[in-house]
Amino acid sequence: MAPGEAIDLSLRVFQSQGWALLRTTALPSVLCLAAVLFVMEYVLPSFGTTRAPGDIGAQVLEALATLALGVGLGGPLFLLGLSFSSGVVVCLVSDHMLGASLNVASASRRARSALPRLLGLNVYELLVGWSGVLLGFLLLMLSALFPESTHQAGMWPAATAGVGVVSLIVGFGVLPLVLVRHSLAAPAIVLEGLKPAAAAKRSHELLRGTAWVPWGYGAVWMLVTLIAFLMLVLVVGAVTTISIVTPSESAGWLSQFPIVGAVVARTIEYLPWYLAIWALVPVWCTAVTVLYYERRVRAEGFDIEALAQHIWRSDQRRRFEV
């Protein structure tokens, strides 16, 4: 299939099995949203405040502590929800591609068994993908620690800050490259039982082209563009719809209930982000599973292998018929 045909088939698979996929990923998406809420409501605002206005060293330590708290608490929640959603969607879409009946309970069990390896894959991707951003962030903080009394104070802070800015710019472009290169690693983990490092290598082997097989990175980049467009449409559309449906008078009504009102207001505010996570993670996982089988059929003749196994099973059943 051409890249456009593979994406079109993925969308048709999601359309036909969308309810089962969304039903199984609703709760894991809540974990992802909780991590986003924690980062946006606590971690990011904490970077703009300090308890030691005149002490640069204390401010750097506060920023490092805030960063560690965000990574240590928000990261596991997000990765747990993302990993389980990926595993269960890959199982369900794989069953659909192979012509088997969808069994949500069986798919959930298989996703839970692959959960540690999926977590390892996501942690590895985030560490590699965000390494440049973290390095740039640390270099910018380090540039503020140089003592102003040294005669080289003007050179070293500026050089360190410059390297940090370049590292930030490059780092934000590394994550999409890592995600594209490892896009088929999740299906390889769930369907082949591979470990994270072997699955990442397997993804690159399936996507790279040969003299007889065209490369598959074009379809993945097309999928990344589609996901970015869908996220923009979902978030903007949900925000616009909520602003029209919920009148301004509701804010005054909610303020009469300090705790419940604040929870409801925050839920309405972040509902577009939940809808984006809930819808787009299954779309991505559906597409990469379809691409995984497309690449195996193209590069390894998986359709012939599957047909041979089907014939063998049929012969085995007929052999014992009376």
N, C-alpha and C positions, 0 to 999 in steps of 0.2 A: 504494500500500500504506500501511496505517496503520503507525505506528512499531513496534508490537509485531510486526506481520507482517514488516516488513523485518528486524528482529533475528532472528526465527524462521527466515527464509530464509537469513540469513547463517550461522546455526548449522548448518543443514542442508547448506549448501555446504561448510562446514568439516568436517562429519562425513563427507561423501562424498569429499572430496579431502584429508583431514587428513594422511595419510601422506606424500603428495608435498610438502605444505607444510612439515611438520615435518622431513622429510629434508633439504630445501634450507636450512632455517634453523638446523640444529643447530650448525654451525661458527660462523656469525655470532653466535649466542647465547653462545658461549664468549668472544668478544671483549667482549660486554656484561658478562658475569660477571667477566672479568678487570678491567674498569674498576671495577665495584662492589667487588671484593676490594681493589683498590688504595686506593680512597677509605675503605673501612671499616677496613682493617688498618693503613694508614699515615697518611692525611690527617687523619681525624677524631681519632685518638689524639694526633697532633702538636699539635692545638689545646689540649690539656690539659697540655702540658709546655713548659718554657722553659729556656733557658740563661742568662737574665739575670733572676733573680727580682726585683731591685730597680729595674730600668730599664723603665719603661712604654713608652718609645719603641722600645727594642729588642724588646720583646714584640710590639708592633704590627707591626714589620717582619718578625718571624718568622711572625706569623699571615698577613701578606700574601704572604710567600714560600711558605708552605704552601698557601695558597689558589691561588696561581698555578701551583704544581706539580700540584695536583690537577686544575685546569682544563686545564692544558697537556698532561698525560699521560693522565689518566683520561678526559677529555672526548672526545678524538679516537677512542679505542678504542671507547667506548660508541656514539658517533655513527656510526662506520663500520659496526659490526655492525647497529645499528638501521636505518641507511639501506639497506644491501644486503638485509636481511630484508624491509623494506617494499617495495622494488622488485620482488623476485622473487615475493613473495606477490601483489602487485597484478597482475603479468603472468599468473600462473597462474590466479588467480580471474577475471580478465578473459577469458582464453581459455575458461574453463568457462562463463561467462555468455553468451558469443557462440556457443557450440556447437562450438568448435574443440577438436581433440585437444590434451591437455596435453603440452608439450615442455619438460622441465626445462632442457635445454641452451640452447634458444632464450630461455627466460625469464631465465636467468642472464646471457646476453649483453645482453639488453635492460636488465636491472637494472644491469649494470656501465656501460652507456652513460649511464644516467640518474643514476649514483651521485654525480657532482659536484653536480648540481642538488638532489638529495635531501639531501646533506650541507649545502648552503647553506640549504635550508629548515629543517632541524633546528637549525642554528646560530642562525638568525634567531629561531626559536620559543623557544629556550632563553634567548637574550639578552633578548628582550622579556618572556618569562614570568618569568624570575628577576631582572629588573632591580630590582624592589622589594626582593627579599630581599638582593641584593648592596648596594643603597643603604643599607638598614637595617644591614647588617653593617659597612659602612664608617663610618656615622655613630656606631655604638656604639664602634668603635675610636677614632674621632676625639674622642669625649667623654672618653676616658681620657687624651688628650694635653694637655688644658687645664692650664696651670700652676696649682698650688694656691696660689701666692703672690698672685695677682691678687684684687682686691676683688670681682670678678664671677665668681669661680670657682664659687660655688654655683649661679648662674643658668645660665650657658652650658653646662656639662656636663650639667645636668639637662634643659635644653631640647633639646640635641642628642640625648641618650639617649632622650628621650620621642619625638622625631620618628623616631628609628631604630626604636624598638619598633613604632610605628604603621606604618612602612614595611614591617617584617617581617610584621606581621599581614596587611596589604593584599597584600603581595607573594606570600604563599602562596596567595591566592585568585585571583591574576592568571593563573598558569600553566594551571589547568584551563580558564579562559575562552579563552586563546590556543589551546590544543589543540582545543577544540570549534570555534572559529571557523575554524581552518585544517585541520579533520579531513579534508576532501576534497582538500587540496592535493597530497598524494602521488599519488593516482590521476591528478590533472590533469597533474602533471609527467611521469609515466611514459607515460600514454596519449595526451596531447595535446602533449607536448614543450615545455611552458611553463617559463619561468624561475621561481625561487622567489617573487618579488614578485607576478608575474602569476598564479601558481598560488594564492597566498593570497587574492588578490582574486577569483579564479574560484570558490574554495570558498565564500566568503561570498555570491557571486551565486547559486550553486546552492542554498544553504541558506535564504536569506531568502525569505519568502513574498511573494505578490502578492495582488491582489484575487481571482484565480482559482486560485492555487496556494498551498496551506498551507505554512507554513515547515517546514524539516526539522531544526531544532535540537532538537526534542523527541526525535527518534530518536537523535541523537548523545548527548544527556544520558542517555537510557536505556541506551545502550551504555557510557558512562562508569560508570554505576552497576553494570552487569553485570560490567565488567572489574574494578572494585574488589571486588565480591563474590567473583568467581572467584579473584582474587589471595589474598584472605583464606582461602578454602577450600583452595586449593592449598598455601599456605605452612603453615598450621596443620595440614592433613592430612599433609603430607610430614614436618614436624617430629615430629608424634605417631607416625607410622609408623616413622621412623628411630629414635626413642627406644625403641620397642618391639622392633624387629628387632635393633638393635645393643645387646647387653648392656653393663653397666658394666664387666665384666671385660675388654672389648676395649680400654679405655683403657690398662690396665696392659700389655697385650700390645703395643700400638702404641708405648708409651714405650720399649720395648727397642730400637726402631729410630729414632734421633733424627730423621733427615732424612725418610726414607720415611714413618715414622709420623706426623710433623707434616703432611706433604702429604696423606696419606690422611685424617687427622682433619679438616683444613681442608676437604677435598673433601666429606666427609660433612656437615660443618657448613653449608656453603653450597650443598649440593645442592638444597634447597627453592627458593632464589632462582633457580638455573639453570632449574629446572622451570617456575617462574612466568614467567620471561622467554621461555623456549623455547615455551611454550604460548600465552601471552597476546598476544605481538606478532603472530603469525599470525591469531589470532582478531580482534584489532583491525583489522588490514589487510584481512582478508576482509570484515568488516562495512562498513568505509568504502568499499571497492570496490563492494559491492552497493548501498550508499546512493548512491554516485556515479552508477551507472547508473539507479537508481530516480529520482533527481532529474532526470537528463537526459531520461528518458522522460516524466516528469510535466511538466517546464517547457519542454522543447525538442522533444518528439516524436521522441526518438532511435530508438524502435522503428520508426517509419515510415521514417526515414532508413536504418536498417539493412536493413529489408525491401526498400527500393528498390535498395540496393546489391547485395543478394543476387539479386534478379531480374535486374539488369543483368549481373552476372557469369554467371548461368545463360544468358541470351540470348547473351552473347559466346561461351560454350562451344558452344552449339548452332549458332551461325552458321558455325563452322568444321568442323562434323561432316560427314563424307562418307557 
